[in-house]
Amino acid sequence: MSVAINDVRQIVAIGLPIFDIVMLLNITVSGDDGWLNLTRTINSSQVNVGFGRSLAWIDDKTIAIAVLDVADQSWSRSEVWIFNMDIGFKRPLFAFPNQQQILNMPKPPLFLHIISSSRGLLILTDQRNALLLLSSPAGFHPVLYDNIDALISVSFYEFCPAGTFKNNSGIGPCTVCPPQTKNPGDQPCIECTPCLPTSFCPMASVDDTVTNVSYPSYTQTFSYPDTPDTDNYDDLLIQNMFSVGKTTRCLIISPMFWTLLVIGICLLICFMMILIKLRRCRTVSRHRTLAKNLFKAADIINDGERWIGGLISLSIFVLFGFAFRFAAEYVKLYPIETSTDADISCDRTLRNALFDNALQLLLPNPDGNRWPIFDMLDEQRINMTLDLVNTRADCSDMTFQQNRIGVNYLSLPLANCILQPDNITRSVSIELPTHRISVQLNITGPYFIGGFRLCLRGPGQINDAYELKALNICQFFSTPNQTLSSVTTLSVVLIKIINQTKPLHVSDTSKYDGRWVPTFAENSLSDEMIYEQYGDYLRYSRSRHILAITFSEQPFFVQNNQKPIVRLAELAFHTLLFCTLVIELFAIAFLLFKLISKPTIHLVNLCKKRSKNQLSEILPIPTKNYANRNNSARKKSHRLTSLDRLRLVRDLKRRQRKQPNLKSSNETFRVSPELTSIEIERNYF
């Protein structure tokens, strides 16, 4: 049993270590009489630990309670828990020893007795020596000398470690900086300074030189595409040749747009050719004749029969050019690993590929062999790199080990350990002996880690048609506004991905490439709930941080198959077939135009003839003296065109046939070339 009296508050603390309880009693004095009243009983959160072995009042509101035998402690078998009466006794303010106040003694000692004074706390151990913790000012924490031969080890004080602060004097350690604040640890820190808003600055931050994107996560594998809805080359060709998109880009690359534009130009040329014929311009007629011959030579619709067919053939040639360009570019859209966005289509995701995948067990072929790509994957050496972000841990404080059943552990050498340019990120690397392994990183010291990034890298290899892809994957892990757990566990499952690519030529062989795809499952990244439930003092009670990573492989693999929608020979055949189809379509359109236009033109001419016949019936028959009349009027009138003269002769001959008693036209009359419309009106009307 142990007893400690608080003279200021008139409280007596009695420790019963056999029951792991401490009782608090008020002292009541009335005259010469006095008695004790039990006010509170403090029970230990652990059993059979000797809670209350020794008691000491540090001040009127703070009490130190010695715990004789605590399990799982590396520095000592005993601890001293410090409580504040005004806050309560469920959670200690801190415990001694801790990661900032360690004991370097040959054997973990037992604390037999504790004595307090205004300057500090004296602890008597079972190893015939004492520990004197002197109170340190704000911004510092007391640290014991490493002198195992001294009867009394006296503490001195140091700056608060990076990422912590202390705003009062006392024997306790420094506490972590709140989120979005920092302390580099190069000077006494009473209050942590604010971080930049864009920085990665969780609890216990050292500096703000790292942002949320400084150490990004990235992967090499993505979901395999689905087979396109249109998987027929003929449909794709027709769809892209005869469609006009809604955007400006789609309009510019649309073959139909340029074909219609050329057709419009051809119609304009046709109109000009007809106009030249009607005007009978001798200067341009020679050029018109030459153009007709050229257009007839280009006529692929009527085999060179009509010059108008040559004009329409120009638009066909434009469509042919786009079709051949589409075919030449479409064949380059396979495989998807080497192709880029499609510039020949409004749909940039257009690909000459069909996809399917399956999840399969790794079974041998009937002959007992298996694809060489599996052996290449199994033999790939994987290098693991851990980027520890926002920490002051040094390379000398880190060790790697392999955890194996049957032995304690096997040490693994560090392949590399560097400090990144931001000065708060330490990168450590090891080479994994196998793909199925459990490795552990130990970080010893008063350090906190804001987050870490795990990177897996491995070299690639090519063996004929088999290609092992280089491995380069990184994944960042952290908990918002929290430090990493004192024991962080992570599971990494490796899955084989095999991509089979069928050839463009049937005679060629398929290609295989493989890579590892890791999946991550973090079991614990933060101890926030533990600290909330059992006390924040546990944050400082661990002698080291442990990051345990377990690697395993899945027994199955994912097989992705890729084959072209159309192969090279098939593409050439279907493109030529499309060109012949276009010629036939234009020929049919031209034929329909002729079938519709010819009857229409014939009907119009027939109507004109009937109207002229009706006019000729009421006209008098011209005589031989007709040409000599009205010379003065002939000079004043306009000349008839040759077409009018021909029509007049034709009408007069019809009139003669209807009146047989008249003589022949050559004897009866002669149509003068200078005959005018005024003379006709004067003689006929």
C-alpha positions as CSV (number, residue, x, y, z in Angstrom):
1,M,0.0,0.0,0.0
2,S,1.1,3.6,-0.7
3,V,-0.1,6.9,0.6
4,A,0.3,10.5,-0.7
5,I,-1.3,13.6,0.8
6,N,-2.3,16.8,-1.0
7,D,-2.0,19.6,1.6
8,V,-3.6,22.2,-0.6
9,R,-6.8,20.4,-1.4
10,Q,-6.8,18.3,1.8
11,I,-6.9,15.0,-0.1
12,V,-5.3,11.7,0.7
13,A,-4.5,9.2,-2.1
14,I,-4.2,5.6,-1.1
15,G,-2.9,3.0,-3.5
16,L,-3.8,-0.7,-3.3
17,P,-1.6,-2.4,-6.0
18,I,-2.9,-5.8,-5.1
19,F,-6.3,-4.7,-6.2
20,D,-5.1,-2.3,-8.9
21,I,-7.1,0.6,-7.4
22,V,-6.3,4.0,-5.9
23,M,-8.7,5.6,-3.5
24,L,-9.1,9.4,-2.9
25,L,-10.4,10.6,0.5
26,N,-11.2,14.1,1.7
27,I,-9.8,15.2,5.0
28,T,-12.4,16.9,7.2
29,V,-11.2,18.6,10.4
30,S,-13.6,19.9,13.0
31,G,-11.9,21.2,16.1
32,D,-9.6,18.5,17.5
33,D,-11.4,15.8,15.5
34,G,-10.8,14.7,11.9
35,W,-12.0,12.0,9.6
36,L,-11.7,10.8,6.0
37,N,-14.4,10.6,3.4
38,L,-14.1,8.4,0.4
39,T,-14.8,10.5,-2.7
40,R,-13.5,8.5,-5.6
41,T,-12.1,5.1,-6.5
42,I,-9.7,4.9,-9.5
43,N,-9.6,1.5,-11.2
44,S,-6.8,0.5,-13.6
45,S,-7.7,-0.2,-17.2
46,Q,-5.4,-3.2,-16.9
47,V,-5.5,-6.0,-14.3
48,N,-2.6,-7.5,-12.3
49,V,-0.2,-4.7,-13.1
50,G,0.4,-3.3,-9.6
51,F,-1.5,-0.1,-10.2
52,G,-0.9,2.2,-7.2
53,R,2.5,0.7,-6.2
54,S,3.6,4.2,-5.4
55,L,1.9,7.7,-5.4
56,A,3.2,11.2,-5.5
57,W,1.5,14.6,-5.9
58,I,3.3,16.7,-8.4
59,D,1.2,19.8,-7.7
60,D,-2.3,20.4,-6.2
61,K,-4.1,19.0,-9.2
62,T,-1.6,16.5,-10.7
63,I,-0.8,13.1,-9.3
64,A,1.7,10.5,-10.4
65,I,0.8,6.8,-10.0
66,A,3.4,4.0,-10.4
67,V,2.3,0.9,-12.3
68,L,4.6,-1.9,-11.3
69,D,4.4,-4.4,-14.1
70,V,3.2,-3.4,-17.6
71,A,3.3,-5.8,-20.5
72,D,4.7,-5.2,-24.0
73,Q,7.1,-2.4,-23.0
74,S,10.6,-2.2,-24.4
75,W,12.2,0.3,-22.1
76,S,11.0,-0.9,-18.7
77,R,8.6,-3.2,-16.9
78,S,7.1,-0.4,-15.0
79,E,5.5,2.9,-15.9
80,V,4.5,6.1,-14.2
81,W,1.1,7.5,-15.2
82,I,0.3,11.2,-14.7
83,F,-3.4,12.2,-14.1
84,N,-5.1,15.5,-13.8
85,M,-7.8,15.5,-11.1
86,D,-9.8,18.2,-12.9
87,I,-10.0,16.2,-16.1
88,G,-10.5,12.8,-14.7
89,F,-8.8,9.5,-14.2
90,K,-10.0,7.5,-17.2
91,R,-7.0,8.6,-19.4
92,P,-3.6,9.6,-18.3
93,L,-2.1,12.9,-19.5
94,F,1.1,10.9,-20.3
95,A,3.2,8.0,-19.2
96,F,6.9,7.7,-18.4
97,P,8.9,6.3,-20.1
98,N,7.8,7.2,-23.6
99,Q,9.3,7.7,-27.1
100,Q,10.6,11.1,-26.1
101,Q,11.9,10.0,-22.7
102,I,13.4,6.6,-23.1
103,L,15.5,4.4,-20.8
104,N,18.7,2.9,-22.1
105,M,19.3,0.3,-19.4
106,P,20.7,-3.3,-19.7
107,K,17.6,-4.7,-18.2
108,P,14.1,-3.2,-18.1
109,P,13.7,-1.9,-14.6
110,L,10.9,-2.0,-12.1
111,F,9.8,1.2,-10.4
112,L,9.6,0.6,-6.7
113,H,9.0,4.1,-5.4
114,I,8.4,7.6,-6.6
115,I,9.0,10.9,-4.8
116,S,7.9,14.4,-6.1
117,S,9.3,17.8,-5.4
118,S,8.9,21.3,-6.8
119,R,11.7,20.7,-9.4
120,G,10.7,17.3,-10.6
121,L,10.1,13.6,-10.0
122,L,12.5,11.0,-8.5
123,I,12.0,7.4,-9.4
124,L,13.7,4.5,-7.5
125,T,14.3,1.3,-9.5
126,D,15.1,-2.3,-8.6
127,Q,18.5,-1.9,-10.2
128,R,20.0,0.2,-7.3
129,N,19.7,3.4,-9.1
130,A,17.4,6.4,-9.3
131,L,16.0,8.5,-12.2
132,L,15.5,12.2,-11.6
133,L,13.2,13.9,-14.1
134,L,13.6,17.7,-13.8
135,S,10.9,20.0,-14.9
136,S,11.6,21.6,-18.3
137,P,10.4,25.0,-19.6
138,A,7.8,25.5,-22.3
139,G,9.1,24.5,-25.7
140,F,11.4,21.8,-24.2
141,H,11.1,18.3,-22.9
142,P,13.3,16.4,-20.3
143,V,15.6,13.7,-21.6
144,L,17.6,11.3,-19.4
145,Y,21.4,10.9,-19.8
146,D,22.6,7.5,-21.0
147,N,24.7,6.8,-18.0
148,I,24.1,3.3,-16.7
149,D,26.8,3.4,-14.1
150,A,25.5,6.5,-12.3
151,L,23.5,6.0,-9.1
152,I,21.2,8.8,-10.1
153,S,20.4,9.6,-13.8
154,V,19.5,13.3,-14.0
155,S,17.5,14.6,-17.0
156,F,18.3,17.6,-19.2
157,Y,16.0,19.2,-21.7
158,E,15.9,19.5,-25.5
159,F,13.8,21.2,-28.1
160,C,10.5,19.6,-28.8
161,P,10.9,17.0,-31.6
162,A,9.8,18.0,-35.1
163,G,6.0,18.0,-35.4
164,T,5.3,18.6,-31.7
165,F,5.1,21.5,-29.2
166,K,4.8,22.2,-25.5
167,N,3.1,25.3,-24.1
168,N,3.8,24.7,-20.4
169,S,6.6,23.7,-18.0
170,G,6.7,20.3,-16.5
171,I,8.2,16.8,-16.7
172,G,6.0,15.6,-19.5
173,P,6.7,15.1,-23.2
174,C,5.7,17.4,-26.1
175,T,2.4,16.9,-27.9
176,V,1.7,16.7,-31.6
177,C,0.9,19.8,-33.6
178,P,-2.8,20.0,-34.7
179,P,-3.7,19.6,-38.4
180,Q,-2.6,22.4,-40.7
181,T,0.2,23.5,-38.4
182,K,3.8,22.6,-38.3
183,N,7.1,22.6,-36.3
184,P,10.4,21.9,-38.1
185,G,12.0,21.1,-34.7
186,D,15.0,23.4,-35.0
187,Q,14.0,25.7,-32.1
188,P,11.9,25.7,-29.0
189,C,8.2,25.5,-30.0
190,I,5.5,26.8,-27.8
191,E,2.9,27.0,-30.6
192,C,2.9,25.4,-34.0
193,T,2.9,27.7,-37.0
194,P,0.2,27.5,-39.7
195,C,0.8,25.6,-42.9
196,L,0.1,26.8,-46.5
197,P,-3.5,26.1,-47.5
198,T,-2.5,23.9,-50.4
199,S,0.1,21.8,-48.6
200,F,-0.2,18.3,-47.3
201,C,-0.1,19.1,-43.6
202,P,-1.8,16.5,-41.3
203,M,-1.3,16.2,-37.6
204,A,2.4,16.3,-36.4
205,S,3.5,17.9,-39.6
206,V,7.2,18.8,-39.9
207,D,6.9,21.3,-42.8
208,D,4.6,22.4,-45.6
209,T,6.8,21.9,-48.6
210,V,4.7,18.9,-49.8
211,T,1.4,19.3,-51.6
212,N,-1.4,16.8,-52.1
213,V,-0.1,16.1,-55.6
214,S,3.6,15.9,-54.8
215,Y,3.5,12.1,-54.6
216,P,0.6,11.0,-56.8
217,S,-0.8,7.6,-57.3
218,Y,-0.7,6.1,-60.8
219,T,-1.3,2.7,-62.5
220,Q,-0.5,1.1,-65.8
221,T,-3.7,-0.9,-66.2
222,F,-7.2,0.2,-66.9
223,S,-10.5,-1.4,-67.6
224,Y,-10.5,-3.3,-70.9
225,P,-12.8,-1.7,-73.6
226,D,-16.1,-3.2,-74.6
227,T,-16.7,-4.4,-78.2
228,P,-18.1,-1.5,-80.2
229,D,-21.8,-1.6,-81.2
230,T,-20.9,-1.5,-84.9
231,D,-18.5,-4.3,-85.6
232,N,-18.9,-4.7,-89.4
233,Y,-16.5,-2.8,-91.7
234,D,-19.1,-2.3,-94.4
235,D,-21.4,-0.6,-91.9
236,L,-18.6,1.6,-90.6
237,L,-17.5,2.6,-94.0
238,I,-21.1,3.6,-95.2
239,Q,-21.8,5.3,-91.9
240,N,-18.6,7.4,-92.1
241,M,-19.0,8.2,-95.8
242,F,-22.6,9.3,-95.9
243,S,-23.0,11.0,-92.5
244,V,-22.6,14.7,-91.6
245,G,-21.9,15.5,-88.0
246,K,-23.3,18.3,-85.9
247,T,-20.0,19.9,-84.9
248,T,-17.7,22.0,-87.1
249,R,-15.0,19.3,-86.9
250,C,-17.4,16.6,-88.0
251,L,-18.6,18.7,-90.9
252,I,-15.0,19.5,-92.2
253,I,-14.0,15.8,-92.2
254,S,-17.3,14.5,-93.6
255,P,-16.9,13.0,-97.1
256,M,-20.5,13.7,-97.8
257,F,-20.0,17.4,-97.2
258,W,-17.2,17.7,-99.7
259,T,-19.0,15.5,-102.2
260,L,-22.1,17.7,-102.1
261,L,-19.8,20.7,-102.5
262,V,-18.2,19.3,-105.6
263,I,-21.6,18.4,-107.0
264,G,-22.7,22.0,-106.5
265,I,-19.6,23.2,-108.4
266,C,-20.3,20.6,-111.2
267,L,-23.9,22.0,-111.5
268,L,-22.5,25.5,-111.8
269,I,-20.1,24.3,-114.6
270,C,-23.0,22.6,-116.3
271,F,-25.0,25.8,-116.3
272,M,-22.1,27.7,-117.7
273,M,-21.7,25.1,-120.5
274,I,-25.4,25.4,-121.5
275,L,-25.2,29.2,-121.4
276,I,-22.2,29.2,-123.7
277,K,-24.1,27.0,-126.2
278,L,-27.2,29.2,-126.2
279,R,-25.1,32.4,-126.6
280,R,-23.1,30.8,-129.4
281,C,-20.0,32.7,-128.4
282,R,-17.3,31.7,-130.9
283,T,-14.5,32.7,-128.6
284,V,-15.4,30.3,-125.8
285,S,-16.9,27.6,-128.0
286,R,-13.5,26.0,-128.6
287,H,-12.8,25.8,-124.9
288,R,-16.3,24.4,-124.4
289,T,-15.6,21.7,-126.9
290,L,-12.3,20.8,-125.2
291,A,-14.0,20.7,-121.8
292,K,-16.7,18.4,-123.2
293,N,-14.0,16.0,-124.5
294,L,-12.3,16.0,-121.1
295,F,-15.5,15.4,-119.2
296,K,-16.4,12.5,-121.6
297,A,-13.0,10.9,-121.0
298,A,-13.7,11.2,-117.2
299,D,-17.2,9.7,-117.5
300,I,-17.3,6.5,-115.5
301,I,-21.1,6.4,-115.2
302,N,-21.9,6.1,-118.9
303,D,-18.6,4.8,-120.2
304,G,-17.6,8.1,-121.8
305,E,-20.9,8.7,-123.6
306,R,-21.9,12.0,-122.1
307,W,-19.9,15.0,-120.8
308,I,-22.4,15.5,-118.0
309,G,-21.5,12.1,-116.7
310,G,-17.9,13.2,-116.5
311,L,-18.9,16.2,-114.4
312,I,-20.8,13.9,-111.9
313,S,-17.8,11.5,-111.9
314,L,-15.7,14.3,-110.3
315,S,-17.8,14.0,-107.1
316,I,-17.4,10.2,-107.3
317,F,-13.6,10.6,-107.4
318,V,-13.8,12.8,-104.3
319,L,-15.8,10.1,-102.5
320,F,-13.3,7.5,-103.7
321,G,-10.5,9.6,-102.2
322,F,-12.2,9.7,-98.8
323,A,-12.9,6.0,-98.9
324,F,-9.3,5.1,-99.6
325,R,-8.1,7.5,-96.9
326,F,-10.6,5.9,-94.4
327,A,-9.3,2.4,-95.3
328,A,-5.7,3.4,-95.0
329,E,-6.2,5.1,-91.6
330,Y,-8.6,2.6,-90.2
331,V,-6.2,-0.3,-90.5
332,K,-3.8,1.7,-88.4
333,L,-6.3,1.8,-85.5
334,Y,-5.2,-1.7,-84.5
335,P,-4.1,-2.7,-81.9
336,I,-5.3,-0.2,-79.4
337,E,-2.0,-0.1,-77.6
338,T,-0.3,1.6,-80.5
339,S,-3.1,3.5,-82.1
340,T,-4.2,7.1,-81.4
341,D,-7.4,9.0,-81.6
342,A,-9.3,8.5,-84.9
343,D,-9.0,11.6,-87.1
344,I,-11.0,10.0,-89.9
345,S,-14.2,9.9,-88.0
346,C,-16.4,12.1,-85.9
347,D,-16.1,9.4,-83.2
348,R,-12.5,9.7,-81.9
349,T,-12.9,6.4,-80.1
350,L,-13.2,4.5,-83.3
351,R,-11.0,1.4,-83.3
352,N,-10.4,-1.6,-85.6
353,A,-10.7,-4.0,-82.7
354,L,-13.0,-6.5,-81.1
355,F,-12.5,-7.3,-77.4
356,D,-13.3,-10.1,-74.9
357,N,-11.9,-11.2,-71.7
358,A,-12.1,-14.1,-69.2
359,L,-11.0,-15.1,-65.7
360,Q,-9.1,-18.4,-65.9
361,L,-7.2,-20.7,-63.7
362,L,-3.5,-21.1,-64.5
363,L,-3.7,-24.6,-66.0
364,P,-1.1,-26.2,-68.3
365,N,-1.7,-27.1,-71.9
366,P,-2.6,-30.7,-72.9
367,D,1.1,-31.4,-73.6
368,G,2.0,-30.3,-70.1
369,N,3.6,-27.0,-71.1
370,R,2.2,-23.5,-70.6
371,W,2.7,-20.1,-72.3
372,P,6.3,-18.7,-71.7
373,I,4.8,-15.4,-70.6
374,F,3.8,-17.0,-67.2
375,D,7.4,-18.0,-66.6
376,M,8.6,-14.5,-67.5
377,L,6.1,-13.1,-64.9
378,D,7.2,-15.5,-62.2
379,E,10.9,-14.6,-62.8
380,Q,10.4,-10.8,-62.8
381,R,12.3,-9.1,-60.0
382,I,10.2,-6.5,-58.1
383,N,11.7,-3.6,-56.3
384,M,9.6,-2.0,-53.5
385,T,10.0,1.7,-52.6
386,L,8.4,3.5,-49.7
387,D,8.1,7.3,-49.7
388,L,7.6,8.3,-46.1
389,V,6.0,11.8,-46.3
390,N,6.2,14.6,-43.7
391,T,8.6,13.0,-41.3
392,R,12.1,13.6,-39.8
393,A,13.0,9.9,-39.6
394,D,16.5,9.2,-40.8
395,C,17.9,6.2,-42.7
396,S,19.8,5.1,-39.5
397,D,16.4,4.8,-37.7
398,M,15.0,2.3,-40.3
399,T,15.3,-1.4,-40.7
400,F,13.6,-4.0,-42.9
401,Q,12.8,-7.5,-42.0
402,Q,11.1,-10.5,-43.4
403,N,8.5,-12.2,-41.2
404,R,8.5,-16.0,-41.5
405,I,6.8,-18.7,-39.6
406,G,9.2,-20.7,-37.4
407,V,11.8,-17.9,-37.0
408,N,11.6,-14.5,-35.4
409,Y,12.5,-12.6,-38.5
410,L,15.1,-12.3,-41.3
411,S,16.9,-9.0,-41.9
412,L,16.6,-7.5,-45.4
413,P,19.2,-5.1,-46.6
414,L,18.2,-1.6,-47.8
415,A,18.8,-1.2,-51.5
416,N,18.5,2.6,-51.3
417,C,17.6,5.3,-48.8
418,I,17.5,8.9,-49.9
419,L,16.1,12.2,-48.7
420,Q,13.9,13.9,-51.3
421,P,14.5,17.6,-52.3
422,D,11.5,18.7,-50.1
423,N,13.6,17.7,-47.0
424,I,10.6,16.0,-45.3
425,T,10.3,12.8,-47.4
426,R,12.5,9.8,-46.9
427,S,12.5,7.2,-49.7
428,V,13.6,3.6,-48.8
429,S,13.8,0.7,-51.2
430,I,14.4,-3.0,-51.0
431,E,14.3,-5.8,-53.6
432,L,11.6,-8.4,-52.8
433,P,13.1,-12.0,-52.7
434,T,9.9,-13.5,-53.8
435,H,6.4,-12.5,-54.9
436,R,4.9,-14.1,-51.8
437,I,6.4,-12.5,-48.8
438,S,5.7,-10.5,-45.6
439,V,8.0,-7.6,-45.1
440,Q,8.1,-5.1,-42.2
441,L,9.6,-1.7,-41.9
442,N,10.7,-0.6,-38.4
443,I,11.1,3.1,-37.6
444,T,12.6,3.7,-34.2
445,G,12.5,7.1,-32.5
446,P,10.1,10.0,-31.6
447,Y,8.9,10.4,-35.2
448,F,5.5,10.7,-36.8
449,I,4.6,10.0,-40.4
450,G,2.0,11.9,-42.3
451,G,1.5,9.4,-45.1
452,F,3.4,7.0,-47.4
453,R,3.5,6.0,-51.0
454,L,4.1,2.4,-52.0
455,C,5.8,1.9,-55.4
456,L,6.4,-1.4,-57.1
457,R,8.9,-1.4,-60.1
458,G,10.3,-4.2,-62.2
459,P,12.1,-4.5,-65.5
460,G,10.5,-5.6,-68.8
461,Q,11.6,-8.3,-71.2
462,I,10.9,-9.4,-74.8
463,N,11.1,-13.0,-76.0
464,D,9.9,-13.4,-79.6
465,A,6.1,-13.0,-79.6
466,Y,6.0,-12.7,-75.8
467,E,6.6,-9.4,-74.0
468,L,6.9,-8.9,-70.3
469,K,5.8,-5.3,-69.5
470,A,7.8,-3.2,-67.1
471,L,6.2,-2.8,-63.8
472,N,5.8,0.8,-62.4
473,I,2.9,1.4,-60.1
474,C,2.5,3.7,-57.1
475,Q,-0.2,4.1,-54.5
476,F,-0.4,6.8,-51.9
477,F,-1.9,6.1,-48.4
478,S,-2.9,8.5,-45.7
479,T,-5.7,9.4,-43.3
480,P,-7.0,13.0,-43.4
481,N,-5.6,15.1,-40.6
482,Q,-4.1,12.1,-38.9
483,T,-0.7,10.4,-38.6
484,L,0.0,6.9,-39.6
485,S,-0.8,4.2,-37.1
486,S,1.9,2.9,-34.8
487,V,1.3,-0.4,-36.4
488,T,0.2,-0.1,-40.0
489,T,-0.7,-3.2,-42.0
490,L,-1.2,-3.4,-45.7
491,S,-2.1,-6.3,-48.0
492,V,-0.9,-6.4,-51.6
493,V,-2.4,-9.1,-53.9
494,L,-0.7,-9.6,-57.3
495,I,-2.8,-10.6,-60.3
496,K,-1.5,-11.7,-63.7
497,I,-2.9,-9.9,-66.7
498,I,-2.3,-11.6,-70.1
499,N,-3.2,-9.7,-73.3
500,Q,-3.5,-11.7,-76.5
501,T,-3.4,-9.8,-79.7
502,K,-4.4,-11.5,-82.9
503,P,-2.5,-10.5,-86.1
504,L,-3.7,-8.4,-89.0
505,H,-2.5,-11.0,-91.4
506,V,-3.8,-14.5,-91.0
507,S,-0.4,-16.1,-91.6
508,D,1.2,-14.1,-88.7
509,T,1.4,-15.3,-85.1
510,S,-0.5,-13.9,-82.2
511,K,1.4,-11.7,-79.7
512,Y,1.2,-12.0,-75.9
513,D,2.1,-9.5,-73.3
514,G,1.8,-9.8,-69.6
515,R,2.1,-7.6,-66.5
516,W,1.4,-7.7,-62.8
517,V,-1.5,-5.8,-61.4
518,P,-1.5,-5.2,-57.7
519,T,-4.6,-4.6,-55.6
520,F,-4.2,-2.9,-52.2
521,A,-6.2,-3.4,-49.0
522,E,-5.1,-1.4,-46.0
523,N,-6.1,-3.0,-42.7
524,S,-5.2,-0.1,-40.4
525,L,-3.8,3.3,-41.3
526,S,-4.7,5.4,-38.2
527,D,-5.1,4.9,-34.4
528,E,-7.5,7.7,-34.0
529,M,-10.3,5.6,-32.5
530,I,-7.8,3.9,-30.1
531,Y,-6.7,7.3,-28.9
532,E,-10.3,8.5,-28.5
533,Q,-11.2,5.5,-26.5
534,Y,-8.1,4.7,-24.4
535,G,-6.3,8.0,-24.3
536,D,-3.9,10.1,-26.4
537,Y,-0.9,9.1,-24.2
538,L,-0.7,5.9,-26.2
539,R,0.5,7.9,-29.1
540,Y,3.8,8.5,-27.4
541,S,4.1,5.1,-25.6
542,R,5.4,3.1,-28.7
543,S,9.2,2.8,-29.1
544,R,8.8,2.4,-32.9
545,H,6.5,2.6,-35.8
546,I,5.8,-0.6,-37.8
547,L,4.7,-0.8,-41.4
548,A,3.9,-4.4,-42.3
549,I,3.2,-5.3,-45.9
550,T,2.1,-8.8,-47.0
551,F,2.4,-9.8,-50.7
552,S,0.5,-12.7,-52.2
553,E,-0.6,-13.9,-55.6
554,Q,-4.0,-15.0,-56.9
555,P,-4.2,-18.5,-58.5
556,F,-6.1,-17.2,-61.5
557,F,-5.2,-14.8,-64.3
558,V,-7.2,-12.4,-66.5
559,Q,-6.9,-13.0,-70.2
560,N,-7.8,-10.1,-72.5
561,N,-8.2,-11.0,-76.2
562,Q,-8.1,-8.5,-79.0
563,K,-8.7,-9.1,-82.7
564,P,-9.2,-6.8,-85.7
565,I,-12.7,-6.1,-87.0
566,V,-11.3,-6.4,-90.6
567,R,-7.9,-7.7,-91.7
568,L,-5.8,-6.1,-94.4
569,A,-6.9,-8.2,-97.4
570,E,-10.5,-8.1,-96.4
571,L,-10.3,-4.4,-96.0
572,A,-9.0,-3.9,-99.5
573,F,-11.7,-6.1,-101.0
574,H,-14.5,-4.4,-99.2
575,T,-13.2,-0.9,-100.0
576,L,-13.1,-1.7,-103.7
577,L,-16.5,-3.2,-103.4
578,F,-17.8,0.0,-101.9
579,C,-16.3,2.0,-104.8
580,T,-18.2,-0.1,-107.3
581,L,-21.3,0.3,-105.3
582,V,-20.9,4.1,-105.4
583,I,-20.5,4.0,-109.2
584,E,-23.7,1.9,-109.5
585,L,-25.6,4.2,-107.2
586,F,-24.7,7.3,-109.2
587,A,-25.5,5.4,-112.5
588,I,-28.9,4.5,-111.1
589,A,-29.5,8.1,-110.0
590,F,-28.4,9.3,-113.5
591,L,-30.7,6.8,-115.1
592,L,-33.7,7.8,-113.0
593,F,-33.0,11.4,-113.9
594,K,-33.0,10.6,-117.6
595,L,-36.2,8.5,-117.2
596,I,-37.9,11.4,-115.5
597,S,-36.5,14.3,-117.5
598,K,-36.9,13.0,-121.1
599,P,-40.7,12.5,-121.0
600,T,-41.0,15.9,-119.3
601,I,-38.9,17.6,-122.0
602,H,-40.8,15.8,-124.7
603,L,-44.1,16.9,-123.3
604,V,-43.0,20.5,-123.1
605,N,-41.8,20.4,-126.8
606,L,-45.1,18.9,-127.8
607,C,-47.0,21.6,-126.2
608,K,-44.9,24.2,-127.9
609,K,-45.5,22.6,-131.3
610,R,-49.2,22.5,-130.9
611,S,-49.3,26.2,-130.0
612,K,-47.2,27.0,-133.1
613,N,-49.4,24.9,-135.4
614,Q,-52.4,26.8,-134.2
615,L,-50.7,30.1,-135.0
616,S,-49.7,28.9,-138.5
617,E,-53.3,28.0,-139.4
618,I,-54.4,31.7,-139.3
619,L,-51.4,33.1,-141.2
620,P,-51.7,33.9,-145.0
621,I,-49.5,32.0,-147.5
622,P,-46.5,34.2,-148.5
623,T,-46.1,34.8,-152.3
624,K,-43.1,35.4,-154.6
625,N,-43.4,39.1,-154.4
626,Y,-43.2,39.0,-150.6
627,A,-39.5,39.6,-150.4
628,N,-39.7,42.8,-152.4
629,R,-42.2,44.6,-150.2
630,N,-41.7,47.2,-147.6
631,N,-38.0,47.8,-148.0
632,S,-38.1,50.9,-145.9
633,A,-39.8,49.0,-143.1
634,R,-37.2,46.2,-143.3
635,K,-34.4,48.6,-142.6
636,K,-36.1,49.9,-139.5
637,S,-36.9,46.6,-138.0
638,H,-34.9,44.1,-136.0
639,R,-33.4,41.1,-137.6
640,L,-34.7,37.7,-136.9
641,T,-32.4,35.2,-135.5
642,S,-31.5,32.1,-137.4
643,L,-33.7,30.0,-135.1
644,D,-36.7,32.3,-136.0
645,R,-36.0,31.9,-139.7
646,L,-35.9,28.1,-139.4
647,R,-39.1,28.0,-137.5
648,L,-40.7,30.3,-140.1
649,V,-39.6,28.0,-143.0
650,R,-40.9,25.0,-141.1
651,D,-44.3,26.6,-140.6
652,L,-44.6,27.7,-144.2
653,K,-43.7,24.2,-145.4
654,R,-46.4,22.7,-143.1
655,R,-48.9,25.2,-144.6
656,Q,-47.9,24.2,-148.2
657,R,-48.5,20.5,-147.4
658,K,-52.0,21.4,-146.2
659,Q,-52.7,23.3,-149.5
660,P,-51.5,21.0,-152.4
661,N,-52.5,23.5,-155.2
662,L,-49.6,25.8,-154.2
663,K,-46.3,25.4,-155.9
664,S,-43.2,24.3,-154.2
665,S,-41.7,26.6,-151.6
666,N,-38.7,27.4,-153.8
667,E,-40.9,28.6,-156.6
668,T,-43.6,30.3,-154.6
669,F,-41.6,32.3,-152.1
670,R,-38.1,32.9,-150.7
671,V,-37.4,33.8,-147.2
672,S,-35.0,36.6,-147.0
673,P,-32.3,36.4,-144.4
674,E,-33.1,39.9,-143.5
675,L,-36.8,39.2,-143.0
676,T,-38.0,40.9,-139.8
677,S,-40.8,40.4,-137.4
678,I,-42.3,43.6,-138.4
679,E,-42.7,42.4,-142.0
680,I,-44.3,39.2,-140.8
681,E,-46.8,41.1,-138.8
682,R,-47.4,43.4,-141.7
683,N,-48.0,40.6,-144.2
684,Y,-49.8,38.1,-141.9
685,F,-51.9,40.3,-139.8
